[in-house]
Amino acid sequence: MKPWIILLLGLFSITAAFGSDPLVPKLTAAAGIAAREPINSVCPVSGDTVGSVGKPIYGEYQGTPVAFCCKDCARKFRKHPGKYGPLAEKNQTAHEPM
């Protein structure tokens, strides 16, 4: 019975370590980011209205809150902030397919 417990604990610790996506901004209302009004209402990556796909994801661009329609868009933004950040400031979008 002890080997099963050790195996389960090992699986849980691996899942906890790799379960989160490091490219998605970990900014929430508790961190104060979503509490401030984001500069955009349109996702700078896809062009979808923020909140239309589900709960918005929040991040920052040069200290300013930015909202995304989904985790995939937040991930793309995190990889290329110089490309999408200026679009978010103007409430414009790259219209990239998801």
C-alpha beads as a LAMMPS data file, in Angstrom:
LAMMPS data file: protein, C-alpha beads

98 atoms
97 bonds

1 atom types
1 bond types

-500.0 500.0 xlo xhi
-500.0 500.0 ylo yhi
-500.0 500.0 zlo zhi

Masses

1 110.0

Atoms # bond

1 1 1 0.000 0.000 0.000
2 1 1 2.844 2.410 0.729
3 1 1 4.210 2.280 -2.861
4 1 1 0.805 3.432 -4.159
5 1 1 0.762 6.375 -1.782
6 1 1 4.263 7.385 -2.828
7 1 1 3.309 7.030 -6.495
8 1 1 0.178 9.164 -6.053
9 1 1 2.062 11.850 -4.147
10 1 1 4.680 11.915 -6.888
11 1 1 2.041 12.304 -9.590
12 1 1 0.323 15.125 -7.696
13 1 1 3.579 17.001 -7.224
14 1 1 4.458 16.669 -10.926
15 1 1 0.996 17.875 -11.921
16 1 1 1.273 20.850 -9.569
17 1 1 4.716 21.764 -10.898
18 1 1 3.797 21.578 -14.580
19 1 1 0.072 22.291 -14.427
20 1 1 0.323 26.050 -14.872
21 1 1 1.262 27.772 -18.096
22 1 1 4.262 30.085 -17.543
23 1 1 3.443 32.117 -20.652
24 1 1 0.003 33.177 -19.451
25 1 1 0.193 36.248 -17.251
26 1 1 -0.620 35.364 -13.689
27 1 1 -2.257 38.683 -12.959
28 1 1 -5.629 38.687 -11.295
29 1 1 -7.910 41.066 -9.486
30 1 1 -6.196 40.018 -6.278
31 1 1 -2.923 41.331 -7.689
32 1 1 -4.621 44.643 -8.452
33 1 1 -4.298 44.455 -12.239
34 1 1 -7.864 43.580 -13.149
35 1 1 -9.074 46.018 -10.503
36 1 1 -7.787 48.824 -12.729
37 1 1 -9.600 49.398 -16.015
38 1 1 -7.764 47.773 -18.963
39 1 1 -6.856 50.052 -21.867
40 1 1 -8.650 47.873 -24.403
41 1 1 -12.054 46.319 -24.988
42 1 1 -10.953 44.347 -28.059
43 1 1 -8.366 41.562 -27.826
44 1 1 -5.178 42.896 -29.482
45 1 1 -4.364 39.444 -30.873
46 1 1 -7.612 37.951 -32.215
47 1 1 -9.981 40.898 -32.498
48 1 1 -12.659 39.263 -30.326
49 1 1 -14.448 41.435 -27.818
50 1 1 -12.876 40.912 -24.402
51 1 1 -15.202 38.674 -22.395
52 1 1 -17.037 37.247 -25.408
53 1 1 -15.177 33.919 -25.313
54 1 1 -15.179 33.523 -21.535
55 1 1 -13.697 35.194 -18.512
56 1 1 -11.113 37.774 -19.633
57 1 1 -7.431 37.204 -19.010
58 1 1 -5.447 40.219 -17.804
59 1 1 -1.846 41.204 -18.291
60 1 1 0.264 44.326 -18.457
61 1 1 1.996 46.292 -21.156
62 1 1 4.450 48.908 -19.894
63 1 1 2.645 49.063 -16.557
64 1 1 -0.814 49.433 -18.087
65 1 1 -3.516 46.736 -17.750
66 1 1 -4.384 44.892 -20.969
67 1 1 -7.271 42.438 -21.387
68 1 1 -7.349 39.353 -23.627
69 1 1 -10.203 37.166 -24.793
70 1 1 -8.463 33.876 -23.898
71 1 1 -5.289 32.204 -22.629
72 1 1 -4.015 31.543 -26.148
73 1 1 -4.046 35.254 -26.958
74 1 1 -2.393 36.102 -23.627
75 1 1 0.315 33.549 -24.460
76 1 1 0.919 35.110 -27.890
77 1 1 1.041 38.568 -26.320
78 1 1 3.586 37.397 -23.747
79 1 1 5.818 36.056 -26.546
80 1 1 5.568 39.240 -28.669
81 1 1 4.584 42.226 -26.487
82 1 1 6.198 44.727 -28.872
83 1 1 3.912 43.556 -31.654
84 1 1 0.614 43.502 -29.750
85 1 1 1.169 46.133 -27.041
86 1 1 0.867 49.166 -29.322
87 1 1 -2.295 47.662 -30.815
88 1 1 -3.798 47.275 -27.333
89 1 1 -3.010 50.925 -26.550
90 1 1 -5.015 51.976 -29.615
91 1 1 -7.748 49.361 -28.965
92 1 1 -6.837 47.800 -32.314
93 1 1 -6.116 44.206 -33.223
94 1 1 -3.853 42.028 -35.339
95 1 1 -6.845 39.828 -36.379
96 1 1 -4.808 36.651 -36.063
97 1 1 -6.646 33.330 -36.284
98 1 1 -6.813 31.223 -33.145

Bonds

1 1 1 2
2 1 2 3
3 1 3 4
4 1 4 5
5 1 5 6
6 1 6 7
7 1 7 8
8 1 8 9
9 1 9 10
10 1 10 11
11 1 11 12
12 1 12 13
13 1 13 14
14 1 14 15
15 1 15 16
16 1 16 17
17 1 17 18
18 1 18 19
19 1 19 20
20 1 20 21
21 1 21 22
22 1 22 23
23 1 23 24
24 1 24 25
25 1 25 26
26 1 26 27
27 1 27 28
28 1 28 29
29 1 29 30
30 1 30 31
31 1 31 32
32 1 32 33
33 1 33 34
34 1 34 35
35 1 35 36
36 1 36 37
37 1 37 38
38 1 38 39
39 1 39 40
40 1 40 41
41 1 41 42
42 1 42 43
43 1 43 44
44 1 44 45
45 1 45 46
46 1 46 47
47 1 47 48
48 1 48 49
49 1 49 50
50 1 50 51
51 1 51 52
52 1 52 53
53 1 53 54
54 1 54 55
55 1 55 56
56 1 56 57
57 1 57 58
58 1 58 59
59 1 59 60
60 1 60 61
61 1 61 62
62 1 62 63
63 1 63 64
64 1 64 65
65 1 65 66
66 1 66 67
67 1 67 68
68 1 68 69
69 1 69 70
70 1 70 71
71 1 71 72
72 1 72 73
73 1 73 74
74 1 74 75
75 1 75 76
76 1 76 77
77 1 77 78
78 1 78 79
79 1 79 80
80 1 80 81
81 1 81 82
82 1 82 83
83 1 83 84
84 1 84 85
85 1 85 86
86 1 86 87
87 1 87 88
88 1 88 89
89 1 89 90
90 1 90 91
91 1 91 92
92 1 92 93
93 1 93 94
94 1 94 95
95 1 95 96
96 1 96 97
97 1 97 98
